[in-house]
Amino acid sequence: TQRQAGLDIELLDSADLQRRMPALSNTLCCASLCPSDGQADPLATSNAYRIAAERLGVRFLTTASVRRINIETGRFHSLDTSAGKLQASICILATGIQTNDLLQPLTLPLPIEWALVSVIQSEPLPALLTQVIGVANADLALRQQADGRLRMTNGAEFTNAKLVEKAGLPRVPITPASIKATKARVAQVLPA
């Protein structure tokens, strides 16, 4: 179990939940509480990793698209990009849903199946939550940021959404149906 592995976690019944977080629905029967669960802003965290990597000499090109991976004598040699040819001794493919498109000419497809997880952020609200909320079947995660905004995510959806560029960054547009489903699920857990 998680406790045996050293995780500080306890099981709360409905009364404990209402006492600790009265904004939660009184229909919830139980929950686990892990005080060491953390909160991180995903964009700020990604940017911090990027800055640390750049200090070590890593080069990021977020506005260039990769057109081809070039292999010479069985090893990575270079990339053909919209910004020109880039040579390096190592290439890390952090391409997500586009990985197999790049690997196709090399006949190296990976068994990747991608899923869309919608993230919705509210306007700042009064304090409602003190902990990260996640449900057992993984169809909802909910947390309140320091600025009062709720960050809500739904469960993974397997869809044929298309990747688009917005403000120089790749995005997968959220569907209205996904927004509606996420909001409905949040309302079940946090009716306030």
Secondary structure, 3 states (H helix, E strand, C coil): CCCCCCCCCEEEEHHHHHHHCCCCCCCCCEEEECCCCCCCCHHHHHHHHHHHHHHCCCCCCCCCCEEEEEEECCEEEEEEECCEEEECCCCCCCCHHHHHHHHHHHCCCCCCCCCECCEEECCCCCCCCCCCEECCCCCEEEEECCCCCEEEEECCECCCCCCEEECCEEECCCCHHHHHHHHHHHHHHCCC
